[in-house]
Amino acid sequence: MDRRIVGILAFVAACSSGADHTATTTDSAGGNVTRTASASSAAGSTSTAGYAGNERGTLDQNLTGRIPVLEYHVIGGDKNELYTRTAASYKADLDTAYKLGYRPITIAQMLDKDFSDVPPGMSPVVFVYDDASPSQFRYIENDGKLEIDPTSGMGIWLDFAKSHPGWTNRGTYCLLNGAEAGHNFFGDKPKFDGQKNEWRFQKVKWLADNGFELCDHTLWHMKLSQYPDAAVQEQIMRNAMGIDSAVPGYKIRTMALPYGLWPKNRELAWKGSWTDPKTGKTHSYNFQAVLEVAGGPARSPYDPQFNPKSINRVQAVGNDIARTLTQLTTSKTRMVPRGKDQVANR
């Protein structure tokens, strides 16, 4: 039997048992992805029937409960695949989160214990978007005016917010600014969904100006475990410099590991420097959070075992999103903050 199928079956079995288990599968790029199933994570029914009432906020405080950090890549296409989520499935994910009483925050807010965007009795959820594809944020020209494409991920988000009170502009975008196939700040050539190079910085700045967090994901999605320390630091720092070019002075606090692979020197994922050979100037980075590629719901920053340098995520694969959100509700293991006074009391 194909080892990917074996891994998936093991994962499903783990979900059914209620105990903590892991299963490793091989992704489309040949890298290993470890998926964790636990009683407080991915197990459980995908049905939200009976729980939609939590839109009003009815849960008791649980500061050490888990926070689902959801991971998306391409949004669109005709069917769901490992790195692709159809528009319909993406909309369903948003709807499920909303009905179950989750409200979006950023990783930066999670670090700060800032849950002021989460009404009392509800829970935080973090939507993270990797790789900066045009499917996530696409412009169209209408009578000479740039508009956000309503069929892109951002267009879908904004439309959803219009009809769902309290759904704010919060989310974390882990960017690439030197990658191929359109993954260069959301597309750099018309052949990539009609996007133009001059729109790239506008999109990045729009995100920062409208409540979203910018996150480093290396220059061109390097497999950090396969390169020497100098190359790792150059990849991370040059991407940070690209973000700074779009939004001068922006403080990047979060980094996402491409493929979930750590550099040989683990600390370089969040702290390092690179000297520009052209200018002789040394540039440094020092991030507060590092995102894994999988692992299940993340620990709360109030959990004594919370490690900001290793934050787990839930991949948008199959029914994993709905299953995780529902299981955290039925098992009463989701994080429920104090509410509007959260910042003042941290």
FILOLUM-671489 format. One record per atom (N, C-alpha, C): x, y, z. Coordinates in steps of 0.2 Angstrom, whole numbers, plus 5000, padded with zeros to 4 digits. Example, Ala and Ser with C-alpha at 12.3 -4.5 7.8 and 13.67 -1.06 7.14 Angstrom:
506649725039
506249785039
506649845039
506449895035
506849955036
506450005039
This chain:
500449945000
500050005000
500450065000
500250114996
500650184996
500750205003
501350225005
501550255011
501150315013
500950355008
500550415010
499850395012
499550335009
498950315012
498950285019
499550245020
499650215026
499650275032
500050325030
500050385035
499350415036
498950425031
498350455032
497850405036
497950345035
497550295039
497750295046
498350305047
498650305054
498350375057
498350425054
498050485056
497350485058
496950455054
496250445055
496150405061
496550345062
496450305068
496650345074
497150385074
497350425080
496750475082
496450495077
495850545078
495350505082
495250445080
494650405083
494850385090
495450375092
495650355098
495650405104
495650465102
495650515107
496350525111
496850495109
497550495112
497950535107
498550565109
498950595105
499350555101
499350565094
499750525090
500050565084
500550545080
500750575074
500850535069
500750555063
500850515057
501150565052
501650535048
502050575043
501950555036
501750605032
501650595025
502050635021
502150615014
502550655010
502150705006
502350765006
502050815002
502250814995
501850864991
501950864984
502650884982
503050914986
503650934985
504250884987
503950834990
504450784992
504650784999
504450835003
504650845010
504150805014
504350795020
503950755025
503550805029
502950795030
502450835034
502150795040
502350805046
502050775052
501350805054
500850765054
500250785056
500050755063
499850795068
499650765074
498950765076
498750705078
498050695080
498050695088
497550725091
497450725099
496750735101
496650715107
495950725110
495750805110
496250845110
496150915110
496350955103
496350905098
496550945091
496050915086
496350875082
495950855075
495450805075
495350775081
494750725081
494050755081
493550715080
492950735081
492550745074
491850755075
491450765070
491550835066
491350835060
491450895056
490750935056
490250905059
489650945059
489650995065
489351055063
489251105068
488551115071
488151065069
487451065071
487451065079
487051115082
486951115089
487451165092
487951195088
488451235091
488351305088
487951315083
487951385080
487751435085
487351415090
487151465095
487751505098
488351485098
488951515100
489151575097
488751595091
488851655088
488751715093
488351695098
488151745103
488651745109
489151705109
489651705114
489351675121
489451605122
489151575127
489651535131
490351525129
490751485132
491051515139
491251475143
491651495149
492351505148
492651555152
493351575151
493751505152
494251505147
494751445147
495451475144
495851505148
496451545146
496951495143
496951435146
497451385143
497251345138
496651355135
496451305130
496851325123
496651275118
497051285112
496751335107
497251365103
497051415098
497151385091
496651375087
496751345080
497151395076
497751385073
498051425068
498051385062
497651415057
497451385051
497951405045
498151355041
498651365036
498351355029
498351415025
498151415018
498751425013
498651405007
499051415002
498651444996
498551404991
498151434985
497451424987
497051484985
496351484986
496051484979
495651434977
495351434970
495451364967
495351354961
495351294957
494751254958
494751194955
494151154954
494051104959
494651084963
494551034968
495051044973
494951024979
495451034985
495950984984
496551014985
497150974985
497650994991
498250964992
498650974998
498751044999
498951084993
499051154994
498551194990
497951174989
497451214986
496751204989
496451254991
495751254994
495351294989
494751254987
494351294982
493951354986
493751394982
493351454985
492751434989
492451384987
491851354990
492051334997
492551294997
492851265004
493051315008
493451365006
493651425010
493151455013
492551475009
491951505012
491651465017
491651405016
491351355021
491751355028
492451365027
492851365033
492751435037
492651485033
492451545037
491851545040
491351515037
490651505040
490651465046
491051405045
491051365051
491351395057
491951435056
492251465061
491751525065
491451555060
490951605063
490451575067
490151525064
489551495068
489751465075
490351435075
490551405081
490851465086
490851525084
491051575089
491751585089
492151575084
492851595083
492851665080
493351705082
493451775078
494251785077
494351815071
495051815069
495551865073
496151835074
496651885077
497251865073
497851895074
498451885071
498951845076
499451825073
499951795077
500251845082
500351905080
500651955084
500151975090
499551975089
499051985094
499051925099
499151865096
499251805101
499851815105
500451835103
501051845107
500951895112
500551945110
500352005115
499851985120
499551935119
498951915123
498351965122
498351995116
497852045114
497252005111
496751995115
496151965112
495552015112
495752075111
495252135112
494752125106
494952095100
494452085095
494052025095
494051985101
493651925102
493151945108
492551945106
491951955111
491951905116
491751925122
491651885128
491251815126
491551765128
491251695127
491351665120
491851705117
492051675110
492751655110
493051635105
493751605105
494151635099
494751645100
495251665094
495351615089
495451635083
495651585078
496151635073
496751605071
497151635067
497151605060
497051645055
497051625048
497751645045
498151595043
498851615040
498851595033
499151635029
499251625022
499951625020
500151565017
500851555015
500951565008
501551595006
501751594999
501551644994
501151694997
500951754993
500751744986
500351694984
500051684978
499551734976
499451744969
498951794967
498251774969
498151704970
497551684972
497251704979
497751724983
497651754990
497451824989
497751864985
497651934985
497751954977
497251974974
497251984967
496852054965
497252094961
496952154959
496552144952
496052184951
495852194944
495752264942
495752284936
495652354934
494952364931
494652414934
493952424932
493852504931
493852514924
493852584922
494452624924
495052594924
495652624926
495752624933
495352594937
495352594944
495552524947
496052524952
496152454954
495652434960
495452374959
494952344964
495252274966
495052254972
495252194975
494752144971
495052094968
494652044964
494152004969
493552014969
493051974973
493151904974
493451874968
493551804968
494151774971
494651824973
495251804977
495151794984
495551764987
495551754995
495351814998
495651874997
495551935001
494851964999
494651954992
493951974990
493451934994
493551874995
493051824998
493051845005
493551865008
493651885016
493251945017
493351995013
493052065013
492252055012
492052015008
491352005006
491051965012
491351925015
491151885021
491051935027
491451975028
491452025033
490852065033
490652085027
490052135026
489452105029
489352035029
488752005031
488851965037
489451975041
489551945047
489851985052
489452025056
489652075061
490152045065
490652085067
491252065071
491752025068
491752015061
492251975058
492752035055
493252045059
493752095057
494352075053
494652125050
495252115046
495852095050
495852035051
496452005055
496651945052
497351935051
497551875048
498351885047
498751835046
499451835045
499651815038
499951855035
500251835028
500951825028
501151765026
501851745026
502151745019
502551795018
502651815011
503351795008
503351785001
503951774998
504051834993
504651864992
504651914987
505251904982
505451834981
505851824976
505751754973
505151724974
504951664971
504651664964
504651604961
504451594954
503651584954
503351574948
502651554947
502151594950
502351664951
501851714953
501851724961
502351684964
502351694972
502851744973
502751804971
503251864972
502751914974
502651924980
502151974983
501551974979
501251914978
500551904975
500551914967
501051904964
501051904957
501451964954
501951954949
502352004946
502252004939
501851974936
501851974928
501051954926
500851984921
500151974919
499951904918
500451864916
500351794915
500151754921
500251784927
500051764934
499351794936
498851774933
498151794935
498051874933
498451894928
498351964926
498652014930
499151994935
499452044940
500052074937
500152134939
500752174937
501252184942
501852194940
502452204945
502352264949
502052314946
502052374950
501452374955
501052324955
500552314960
500752284967
501352244966
501552204972
501652244979
502052294979
502152334985
501452364987
501052384983
500352414985
499952364989
499952294987
499652244990
499952234997
500552234998
500852225004
500752275009
500752345006
500552395011
499852395012
499452375008
498752375009
498552335015
498952275015
498852225021
499052255027
499652285028
499852315034
499352375036
499152415031
498752475033
498052445035
497852385034
497152365035
497052315040
497552305045
497552265051
497752195050
498052175044
498352115043
499152115045
499352055047
500052055049
500552025043
501152055043
501552025038
502151985041
502251925038
502651875041
503151855036
503751835038
504351815034
504251745032
504351725026
504351655024
504951635019
505451675020
506151665016
506051705009
506551705005
506551744999
506151704993
506351634993
506051594988
505851524990
505651524997
505351464999
505951405000
506551425003
507051385003
506951325008
507151265007
507151215012
507751225016
507651255022
508251285026
508651225029
508451165029
508851115032
509351095027
509351115021
509751085016
510351135014
510351195018
510851245016
511251265022
511851295020
512251315026
512051385029
512251395035
512051455039
512051515035
512551535031
512551595028
511951605023
511851545019
511251555015
510551555018
510551525024
509851535028
509751605030
510251635032
510251705035
510051755029
510351735023
510251785017
509551775015
509351715015
508651705012
508151735017
508151735023
507751765028
507751845028
508451865028
508551935029
508351975022
508451945017
508351985010
507551985009
507151935012
506451935012
506251995016
506451995022
506352045027
506452115024
506952125020
507152185017
506652205012
506452155008
505852165003
505252185006
505052165012
504452185015
504552255018
505152275020
505252335022
505252385016
505452365010
505452415005
504652425003
504252385004
503552395003
503252435009
503452425015
503152455021
503752475025
504052535024
504652555028
504552555035
504952525039
504952525046
504552475049
504252425045
503752375048
504152325052
503952315058
504252265062
503952195061
504352155058
504152085057
504252045063
503752015066
503751975072
503751895071
503551875065
503351805064
503751785058
503951715058
504251685053
503951615052
503751595046
503451525044
504051485041
504151425043
504651385040
504351355034
504751365028
504551325022
504551255023
504051215021
503951145022
504051125029
504051165034
504151145041
504851125042
505351145038
506051115039
506451175043
506751145048
507151195052
507851195049
508251255050
508951255048
509351215053
509951195051
510351155055
510551185061
510651255061
510651295067
509951325068
509651295073
508851305074
508751385075
509151415079
509051485081
509051525075
509351515070
509351555064
508651565061
508251525063
507551535060
507251595063
507451615069
507151685071
507651735073
508351715073
508851775074
509451765070
509651815066
510251805062
510451875059
510951875054
511051935051
511351915044
511451965039
511651955033
512052025031
512652015028
513052075026
512952075018
512652135016
512552145009
513252155006
513452115001
514152114998
514252184994
513652214992
513752274987
513852334992
513552334998
513652395002
514052385008
514152325010
514552305016
514152315022
513552335021
513152345027
512852285030
512852275036
512552215040
511852225042
511352185040
510652185042
510452125046
510152145052
509952085056
509152085057
508952025059
508252005060
508251965067
507651975070
507551945077
506751945078
506551885076
505851875076
505651845083
504951855085
504751825091
504351755090
504151745084
503751685083
503951645077
503951575077
504151535072
503551485071
503251485065
502651435063
502951375060
502651315063
502751255061
502251245055
502351185051
501951175045
501251135047
501251105053
500751065055
500751055063
500451005065
500450985072
499850995076
499351025073
498651025077
498651095080
498051105084
497951175087
498551195091
498651265092
499251285095
499051295103
499551295107
499451315114
499351385115
498951405120
498851475122
499451505125
499551565124
500151605127
500051605135
499451585137
499451575145
499651505147
499751455142
499951395144
500651395146
500851365152
501551365154
502051325149
501751285144
502151255139
502151285132
501851345132
501851385126
502551405124
502751385118
503351405115
503251445108
503351515109
503251555103
503651535097
504251505098
504751485093
504551415090
503951395092
503751325088
502951325089
502651365085
501851365085
501551325080
501151275082
500851225078
500351255073
500151225068
499651245063
499251185061
498651205059
498151155056
498151175048
498351125044
498251135037
497551125034
497451165029
496751165026
496751105021
496751055024
496750985020
496050945021
495750935016
495050895017
494650925022
494450885027
493950915032
494350935039
494950945039
495350955045
495151015048
494951075044
494851135048
494151125052
493651105048
492951095052
493051045058
493450995056
493450945062
493850965068
494351005067
494751035072
494351085076
493951135072
493551185076
493051155080
492751105077
492151075080
492351035087
492950995086
493150955091
493450995097
493751055096
493951105101
493251125105
492751135101
492151155105
491851095109
491751035106
491350985109
491750965115
492450965115
492850945120
493050995125
492751055124
492851115128
493651125130
494051115125
494751125125
494951185121
494551235119
494751295115
494851345120
495351395118
495451455122
494851505122
494651525128
494151575128
494451625133
494651685130
494951735134
494451775138
494651825142
494251865146
493751915142
493951935136
493551975132
493852045131
493452095131
493752165129
494252185133
494352165140
494852195144
495452155144
495552105139
496052065139
496752095139
496852155135
497452185134
497652215141
497152245144
497352285151
497552235156
497252175156
497452125161
497952075159
498352085154
498852035152
499452035157
